[in-house]
């Protein structure tokens, strides 16, 4: 039972990693409250944590030298909760603005640790299964907190931020059930000053490029599917919402299927899932009807498997002393892919905004990057 609770507590860390945008449904109420402030500045509060996440990831190596993994996790969970309560204490725009940046930094501290801790504590098939479930935990966490905001918003937009108090029970679980002073901390201390070799840097950077392309393609689908559904004349914005929700929730199935898929395809899984993701995108671009629903669901499944595979490969290829740093590089790639989406879509829009062109580009890019990923996996060795 103790081992089960330890694993639940570790997986709970991933429950809140992708919840920065959960309060987006409170924007309308925030527009009404902050009269005189441009709407773009209010919208910025929703996406602002991304900047904080990037700061934590960039300086992760130096932060890791000053603080242990446990200290980073505890600090991240406490800051996560406090930043959720700040709008209740002071809803002044500058205060909320600063709290959202700190909130992002807290998520950044948790992001790397939540992934690396699984690779440090579990090996073999158990590690692969746990990494798969971790991906599912992210999807469930985002859905639960988004639903929580919809319930709390009736009490005012400040109350919506209370959903971030979920990190308090997660902190208690972590302190109660994840052992302190275990072998993991001993290994961490032993390898704290270990530096990545040239080959390890190339592997980490290569996988970061793959992760960036995966996330870029996924965000492009999320941004463009609503307009595609309306253009084909077989749905409304609500239909698009259902399609995107299906895309997210299929990530749960992808997490559960990850271990069997790893056993089946071994080092080819990144290639197989990436190519499937790319082909699904190209078919979305030419789909004339609600076959889009099935295609987007397949794309969501392949996306979740591909991204989880990146972290699994890192766990397999990197020694304990540099795993956290390598993981932070991959997560930084994910953030870069997300941020780059707006610029890529704008650039593509100067040529054509047709779905067949947009999704054809992202699909071909994904397929090419998948072959690059296979090369990285096989070149890196053990």
Secondary structure, DSSP 8 states (H G I E B T S, - for coil): -HHHHHHHHHHHGGGGTT-TTGGGGGHHHHHHHSTTS-HHHHHHHHHTHHHHHHHHHHTHHHHHHHS-HHHHHHHHHHHHHHHHHHHHH---HHHHHHHHHHHHHHHHHHHHHHHHHHHHH--HHHHHHHHHHHHHHHHHHHHHHHHHHHHHGGG-HHHHGGGGGHHHHHHHHHHHHS-SS-HHHHHHHHTTT----HHHHHHHHHHHHHHHHHHHHHHHHHHHHHHHHHHTTS--HHHHHHHHHHHHHHHHHHHHHHHHHHHHHGGGHHHHHHHHHHHHHHHHHH--STHHHHHHHHHHHHHHHHHHHHHHHHHHHS-HHHHHHHHHHHHHHHHHHHHHHHHHHHHHHTT---HHHHHHHHHHHHHHHHHHHHHHHHHH--
